[in-house]
Amino acid sequence: MGKITGFLDFKREDLGQRNYKERIKDYKTFYKPLNKDKREIQASRCMNCGVPFCQVAINIKGHSVGCPLGNLIPEWNDLLSKGFWAEAYERLSKTSPFSEFTGSVCPAPCENSCVCGANGLPITIRDNELSLISWAFESGYLKPKTNIKRNGKNIAVIGSGPAGLAVANRLNHLGYEVSIFERSDRIGGLLMYGIPDMKLDKALIERRVTLMEKEGVRFYPNTNIATKQKADELLKSFNAVILATGASKPLDLEIPGRNLNGIMFAVDFLTQNTKSLLDTKKPLEVAKNKDVLVIGSGDTSVDCIAVALRQGAKSITRFERSAKKPLEREGDNLWPEYPNILTTDYGIKEAIECLGYDPRMYQKLTKNFVGDSANKNVKGLEAVDLKWEVQNGKKVRSEVPNSLKFYKADLVLLAMGFAGSEENTADIFKVKLDNKNNIATNNYQTSNPKIFACGDARMGQSLVVWAIKEALNCANALDLHFKKQNLRAI
């Protein structure tokens, strides 16, 4: 069991990991959990400080500082350190409905702003969180809520990603009858098909969906609300509709040669591989024996590298436009701000260990794709180097003269992010979009007063933890909307 002076007495201990060269042979989770005693010791490292930036959920210089959900981290860490697992879970679950998801894939802005991290290593907040929800499920402590009092209102949620699941879960607990409609064959959206199995075990999603079903939420996979007629039918059948459709339109690279075979959106590459694993228990071999080039620098690009390695890629390269970041904070990038430093995520580490080199290439701008004229397959691309300068207080990029170079690739994955909602969303549901192609809202209510929106569909591409936060806010806004209606009717 931990001590109140744990931050002085104990060092940070991360989850164990399977051997790199062994784990790329499968898609199983590669982390190894700590035992109960070690987890309590890690929780005891929390200082219970007077200024817990880990939970403030504020914005500094355009970046989130602390947990967007406002998790009361020192409180549940203190309970966990003393061995009160049930009480710690209860405190965590007050603000975090899906800790198995955030505990697996969240980049942990809470740890970036942890006071212990100001001059040392932060608390293992994310790992502690994952341990608590795992304990709650595995011990049988977490049971379905069976005494929910219904209020007579029924809500349709379109999309079953993190936002759709979270808004449905919250409204269900508030007494609404909730139905989730998902166009894919499985529930989970981004969680199911956008994140590889080794990073987020699909059994965790299925476990949560089963719990929600037992609590009364209805799920309708393979149901695509893709026409005005279907949308109108929902609006007639339900008291309100919530659009949690995500920012599902991937950014494209419209340059010469884009129509060549072998150029894919990253989300399609990941989705197809996961679907094959789920349907046939076998992965695809799209990248096998190929020179793979990933364009983009976010989490999705890391996932693409990890999957390409497992598929048997011959080589992997990743292009990003930005310059290589420093290893430590520099200049005015001070704690508790978001640390503008170089991080090396799991897929990059796997590539370094298994291929013998770092696949990242910085300050590259792709100019055109080069193909084989006979079969129209991509065989590489041409790119130039970039240089960055500060002009009038802003970073400005320019191309380095005479730097155009050919890079071999017979599989190119575009992982540059997303451009907002799909183009037919506004037409089908008769709602307005903003200038970034996201669904425009006022307190989560769209231009159609019967339709609400949340998650990436409303705010644009973001983190899973922000999608959940959005969903909770949306559920509260919808609940307040109906309560005001009831007051007016009295």
Residue pairs with C-beta under 8 A, 6 or more apart in sequence:
1 37
1 40
1 41
1 44
1 81
1 82
1 83
2 10
2 40
2 41
2 42
2 43
2 44
2 45
2 81
2 82
3 9
3 10
3 44
3 81
4 44
4 48
6 41
6 43
6 44
6 45
6 46
6 81
7 44
7 45
7 46
7 47
7 116
7 123
9 44
10 41
10 42
10 44
10 45
11 121
12 42
12 45
12 121
12 122
12 123
12 124
13 34
13 38
13 41
13 42
13 124
14 124
14 127
15 31
15 32
15 33
15 34
15 127
16 31
16 32
16 33
16 34
17 23
17 30
17 31
17 32
18 30
18 31
18 32
20 349
20 350
20 353
20 354
21 353
21 354
23 30
23 198
23 350
24 306
24 309
24 310
24 350
24 354
25 310
26 198
26 310
27 196
27 197
27 198
27 277
27 283
27 310
28 197
28 198
28 201
29 197
29 198
29 201
30 198
30 346
33 39
33 130
33 131
33 134
34 42
34 127
34 131
39 80
39 127
39 128
39 131
40 80
40 81
40 82
40 83
41 81
42 123
42 124
42 127
42 128
43 77
43 78
43 80
43 81
43 88
43 123
43 128
44 77
44 81
45 116
45 123
45 124
46 73
46 74
46 77
46 78
46 81
46 116
46 123
47 74
47 115
47 116
48 74
48 77
48 78
49 74
49 115
51 115
52 66
52 73
52 74
52 115
53 65
53 66
53 113
53 114
53 115
53 336
54 66
54 67
54 73
54 74
54 110
54 111
54 113
54 114
54 115
54 123
54 125
55 66
55 67
55 70
55 71
55 72
55 73
55 74
55 110
56 65
56 66
56 70
56 113
57 64
57 65
57 66
57 67
57 68
57 69
57 70
58 64
58 65
58 66
59 65
60 336
60 337
60 338
61 337
61 338
63 109
63 337
63 338
64 109
64 338
64 466
65 109
65 112
65 113
65 336
65 337
65 338
66 109
66 110
66 113
66 336
67 73
67 109
67 110
67 465
68 109
68 463
68 465
68 466
68 469
69 95
69 96
69 102
69 465
69 468
69 469
69 472
70 95
71 92
71 95
71 96
71 110
71 129
72 91
72 94
72 95
73 110
73 123
73 125
75 91
76 88
76 89
76 91
76 92
76 128
76 132
77 88
77 123
77 125
77 128
79 85
79 87
79 88
79 91
80 88
80 128
80 131
80 132
85 132
85 135
85 139
85 141
86 141
88 132
89 132
89 133
89 135
89 136
89 141
89 142
92 99
92 129
92 132
92 133
93 99
93 136
96 102
96 129
96 468
97 166
97 169
97 170
97 468
97 472
98 162
98 165
98 166
98 169
98 208
98 468
99 129
99 130
99 132
99 133
100 130
100 133
100 134
100 137
100 204
100 207
100 208
101 162
101 191
101 200
101 204
101 205
101 208
101 464
101 468
102 126
102 129
102 464
102 465
102 468
103 126
103 127
103 129
103 130
103 131
103 133
104 130
104 199
104 200
104 201
104 204
105 195
105 199
105 200
105 299
105 464
106 126
106 463
106 464
106 465
107 299
107 463
108 125
108 126
109 338
109 465
110 125
110 126
111 117
111 122
111 123
111 124
111 125
111 126
112 122
112 336
112 338
112 339
113 335
113 336
114 122
114 123
114 125
116 122
116 123
117 123
117 335
118 335
118 336
133 142
135 141
136 142
137 207
142 211
144 211
144 214
144 215
145 173
145 215
146 214
146 215
148 172
148 173
148 175
148 215
148 216
149 175
150 175
150 176
150 177
151 174
151 175
151 176
151 482
153 175
153 176
153 177
153 239
153 240
153 482
154 176
154 177
154 178
154 179
154 237
154 238
154 239
155 168
155 171
155 176
155 177
155 178
155 179
155 238
155 239
155 240
155 241
155 242
155 478
156 178
156 179
156 181
156 234
156 237
156 238
156 240
156 241
156 242
157 164
157 167
157 168
157 178
157 179
157 180
157 181
157 241
157 242
157 244
158 164
158 181
158 225
158 234
158 241
158 242
158 243
158 244
158 245
159 180
159 181
159 182
159 189
159 243
159 244
159 245
159 246
159 455
159 457
160 180
160 181
160 182
160 184
160 187
160 188
160 189
160 219
160 221
160 244
161 188
161 189
161 190
161 191
161 244
161 246
161 455
161 456
161 467
162 189
162 190
162 191
162 455
162 464
162 467
162 468
162 471
163 244
163 246
163 454
163 455
163 456
163 457
163 467
163 468
163 470
163 471
163 474
164 180
164 182
164 189
164 242
164 244
164 455
164 471
165 180
165 187
165 188
165 191
165 208
165 209
165 212
165 471
166 467
166 468
166 471
166 472
166 475
167 242
167 244
167 454
167 455
167 471
167 472
167 474
167 475
168 178
168 180
168 212
168 217
169 212
169 217
170 471
170 472
170 475
170 476
171 178
171 475
171 478
171 479
172 178
172 212
172 215
172 216
172 217
173 215
174 475
174 479
176 479
177 216
177 218
178 216
178 217
178 218
179 217
179 218
179 219
179 220
179 238
180 187
180 217
180 218
180 219
180 220
181 220
181 223
181 225
181 234
182 189
182 219
182 220
182 221
182 222
182 223
183 222
183 223
183 224
183 225
183 226
184 192
184 193
184 221
184 222
185 221
185 222
185 275
186 192
186 193
186 221
186 278
187 205
187 209
187 219
187 221
188 202
188 205
188 209
189 246
190 246
190 464
191 200
191 205
191 464
192 202
192 205
192 274
193 267
193 270
193 271
193 274
193 275
194 267
194 270
194 271
194 300
195 270
195 303
196 270
196 273
196 274
196 303
196 306
196 307
197 274
197 277
198 306
199 303
199 306
199 346
202 274
202 278
209 219
212 219
213 219
224 230
225 231
225 234
225 428
226 424
226 428
227 428
228 427
228 428
228 430
230 428
231 241
231 428
231 429
231 430
234 241
235 241
235 450
235 451
239 450
239 482
240 450
240 451
240 452
240 478
240 481
240 482
241 429
241 450
241 451
241 452
242 451
242 452
242 453
242 454
242 474
242 478
243 425
243 429
243 431
243 439
243 446
243 451
243 452
243 453
243 454
243 457
243 458
244 453
244 454
244 455
244 457
244 471
245 421
245 422
245 425
245 457
246 418
246 421
246 455
246 456
246 457
247 418
247 419
247 420
247 421
247 438
247 456
247 457
247 460
247 461
248 418
248 421
248 422
248 456
249 418
249 419
249 420
249 421
249 422
249 423
249 437
250 265
250 266
250 267
250 414
250 416
250 417
250 418
250 419
251 414
251 416
251 417
251 418
251 419
252 258
252 265
252 414
253 295
253 366
253 414
253 416
255 366
255 367
255 368
255 369
256 367
256 368
256 369
257 263
257 368
257 369
257 370
257 371
257 378
257 381
258 369
259 376
260 369
260 371
260 376
260 377
260 378
261 371
261 375
261 376
261 377
261 378
262 377
262 378
262 410
262 411
262 412
263 369
263 378
263 412
263 414
264 286
264 411
264 412
264 413
264 414
265 413
265 414
266 294
266 296
266 300
266 301
266 303
266 304
266 413
266 414
266 415
267 300
269 286
269 304
269 307
269 413
270 300
270 303
270 304
270 307
272 284
272 286
273 283
273 284
273 286
273 307
273 311
276 282
276 283
276 284
277 283
283 307
283 310
283 311
284 311
285 311
285 312
286 311
286 411
287 307
287 308
287 311
287 312
287 313
287 411
288 311
288 312
288 313
289 312
289 313
289 314
290 313
290 314
290 410
290 411
291 313
291 314
291 315
291 317
291 408
291 409
291 410
291 411
292 304
292 305
292 308
292 313
292 314
292 315
292 316
292 317
292 409
292 411
292 412
292 413
293 316
293 317
293 318
293 319
293 381
293 407
293 409
293 411
293 412
293 413
294 301
294 304
294 305
294 308
294 316
294 317
294 318
294 319
294 359
294 412
294 413
294 415
295 301
295 318
295 319
295 366
295 412
295 413
295 414
295 415
295 416
296 318
296 319
296 320
296 413
296 414
296 415
296 416
296 417
297 318
297 320
297 321
297 322
297 360
298 415
298 417
299 345
300 415
300 417
301 318
301 320
301 413
301 415
302 345
302 346
302 347
302 348
303 347
304 347
304 413
304 415
305 316
305 318
305 347
305 348
305 350
305 351
305 359
306 346
306 347
306 350
308 316
308 411
308 413
309 316
309 347
309 350
309 351
309 354
309 355
313 411
315 355
316 351
316 355
316 359
317 359
317 361
317 407
317 409
318 348
318 359
318 360
318 361
319 361
319 364
319 366
319 383
320 360
320 361
320 362
320 363
320 364
321 363
321 364
321 365
321 386
321 397
322 362
322 363
322 388
323 362
323 363
323 388
324 342
324 360
324 362
325 340
325 341
325 342
326 340
326 341
326 342
327 341
327 342
328 341
329 335
329 339
329 340
329 341
330 340
333 339
333 340
333 341
344 352
348 358
348 359
348 360
351 357
351 358
351 359
352 358
352 359
363 385
363 386
363 387
363 388
364 383
364 384
364 385
364 386
365 383
365 384
365 385
365 386
365 399
366 381
366 382
366 383
367 381
367 382
367 383
367 384
367 404
368 381
368 382
369 378
369 380
369 381
369 412
370 378
370 379
370 380
370 381
370 382
370 406
371 377
371 378
371 379
372 378
372 379
377 410
378 409
378 410
378 411
378 412
379 408
379 409
379 410
380 406
380 407
380 408
380 409
380 410
381 406
381 407
381 409
381 412
382 404
382 405
382 406
382 407
383 404
383 405
383 407
384 399
384 400
384 403
384 404
384 405
385 399
385 400
385 403
386 397
386 398
386 399
386 400
387 397
387 398
387 399
387 400
388 395
388 396
388 397
389 395
389 396
389 397
389 398
390 396
417 461
418 456
418 460
418 461
419 437
420 433
420 436
420 437
420 438
420 460
421 433
421 437
421 438
421 439
421 457
423 437
425 431
425 433
425 439
425 457
426 432
426 433
426 439
429 446
429 448
429 451
430 447
430 448
431 439
431 440
431 446
431 447
431 448
431 451
431 453
432 439
432 440
432 446
432 447
433 439
433 440
434 440
436 460
438 457
438 458
438 459
438 460
439 446
439 453
439 457
439 458
440 446
440 447
441 452
441 453
441 458
443 477
444 452
444 453
444 454
444 458
444 473
444 474
444 477
444 478
445 451
445 452
445 477
445 478
445 481
446 452
446 453
452 474
452 477
452 478
453 474
454 467
454 470
454 471
454 473
454 474
455 467
455 470
455 471
456 462
456 467
458 470
458 474
459 466
459 470
